Amino acid sequence: MVAAMDQLNAPDADAVVIGGSLAGLQAALTLGRACRRVVVIDDGRPRNAPAAHVHNFLGQHGSTPAALLEAGRAALGDYDVALERDRVVRIEHAPVGDRLHVTSRDGRVWQTRAVVLATGLVDELPDVPGVPELWGRDVVACPHCHGWEVRGEPLAQLSLRGMPQRGVDRALLLSRWSSEVVLLTDGDELDAAQRERLHAAGVAVQTQRVRRLVSHDGRLRSIEFADGTPLPVRAVFVVTRQRQQTYLAQQLGCRHTEAGTAAGAVETDSAGRTSVPGVWATGTTTVPALLAIGAAGHASSVAVAIHNDLLEQDLATAAAQSRSARPQ
Ligand SMILES: Cc1cc2nc3c(=O)[nH]c(=O)nc-3n(C[C@H](O)[C@H](O)[C@H](O)COP(=O)(O)OP(=O)(O)OC[C@H]3O[C@@H](n4cnc5c(N)ncnc54)[C@H](O)[C@@H]3O)c2cc1C
């Protein structure tokens, strides 16, 4: 259903950014500094929220995820950027013209020339008791984010059941942070080539099913295997299945990446345009592997491209107005 004009609760925005985490806030900053009117709508579920700290972010290393976003929001105060806490439930093209209407769960509607999807991903955790409680602390996914803090310690890489190669690749990566890495295949068998590479990298292999992670006072103590054997480790790295945090791109009919490590991501051209006119995507919505600073950097580039696109629209409108104002 297309929003009625009288439902519109704000003047036309040059861009409505959906998702106000690292990518969304940076997109808003770049557009705001380009004198654009921007609305950011966010429902407060950034992917790294369970983590104690953000690492590998120049100038912000060790900040909490919440503090980093709070600093980002504060930086927007000088510009024509409105921050809204709400969830977007629908985006559609206006019946006439090139505007898009963005509708929130609270029933508010914004009209804009550009929608920026910065809605991020959700991690589906391995189905092992103890993993959810420790997620973001002693159970993590990315060595580039959390490897340094546990370097040189006994570490485990938990594979995804049925997809042992993913675990092998991750364990090989992790072996550069510690010489005491064990790959837990959780019941999957490995072939000779996989074992040889792991052996060369000094990674031990345990193929038993994992029964649970044992913790005390919120800290990981050990892994418990199906036969009850414990294995004390400092941290467990896991492989997660990722999916888009919203169905908005699907609802709009945006093309998605079909295969490979970015499968399920919203497909864009190199500037950030999706297959739907007026709709852009940035951050992990479109490049799932981005670290936090990468998501922000990507968003800055996409915002520059949006600004240039809006400039062309401005010029075309001005030229049309000037033609129609000219005496015949
Ligand atoms: C546990 C964990 C720890 C991590 N630690 C690090 C680290 O130390 N260093 C590092 O570089 N990277 C880290 N990462 C990766 C980092 O979290 C991502 O790179 C970063 O969050 C990507 O930012 P984003 O803006 O693309 O998406 P997100 O941070 O996921 O933000 C998406 C935002 O969109 C909002 N949203 C979604 N749908 C809607 C909707 N329909 N309406 C309104 N709002 C919506 C969400 O609420 C959310 O705020 C970590 C990831 C995890 C899972």
The ligand as a Gaussian input file, in Angstrom:
#p B3LYP/6-31G(d) Opt

LIG

0 1
 C       30.352000     -10.281000      18.324000
 C       30.970000      -9.390000      17.275000
 C       32.081000      -8.630000      17.591000
 C       32.664000      -7.817000      16.622000
 N       33.781000      -7.129000      16.946000
 C       34.385000      -6.355000      16.015000
 C       35.588000      -5.649000      16.334000
 O       36.109000      -5.715000      17.450000
 N       36.159000      -4.913000      15.352000
 C       35.638000      -4.826000      14.091000
 O       36.200000      -4.146000      13.246000
 N       34.482000      -5.467000      13.778000
 C       33.853000      -6.223000      14.708000
 N       32.698000      -6.906000      14.390000
 C       32.086000      -6.656000      13.068000
 C       31.222000      -5.384000      13.167000
 O       30.214000      -5.621000      14.106000
 C       30.622000      -5.031000      11.810000
 O       31.654000      -4.812000      10.882000
 C       29.785000      -3.764000      11.911000
 O       28.834000      -3.862000      12.943000
 C       29.085000      -3.529000      10.595000
 O       28.341000      -2.341000      10.678000
 P       27.027000      -2.135000       9.820000
 O       26.667000      -0.712000      10.023000
 O       27.243000      -2.633000       8.441000
 O       25.917000      -3.097000      10.454000
 P       25.378000      -3.273000      11.939000
 O       26.371000      -2.862000      12.936000
 O       24.868000      -4.661000      12.039000
 O       24.156000      -2.273000      12.030000
 C       22.948000      -2.436000      11.382000
 C       21.950000      -1.501000      12.050000
 O       20.744000      -1.487000      11.280000
 C       19.647000      -1.496000      12.170000
 N       18.481000      -2.033000      11.443000
 C       18.378000      -3.217000      10.787000
 N       17.173000      -3.327000      10.204000
 C       16.491000      -2.195000      10.506000
 C       15.178000      -1.721000      10.203000
 N       14.323000      -2.429000       9.452000
 N       14.800000      -0.511000      10.674000
 C       15.649000       0.244000      11.437000
 N       16.913000      -0.167000      11.748000
 C       17.327000      -1.369000      11.293000
 C       20.106000      -2.374000      13.336000
 O       19.353000      -2.125000      14.489000
 C       21.563000      -1.950000      13.458000
 O       21.722000      -0.874000      14.354000
 C       32.120000      -7.741000      15.327000
 C       30.987000      -8.516000      15.000000
 C       30.412000      -9.319000      15.959000
 C       29.224000     -10.157000      15.591000

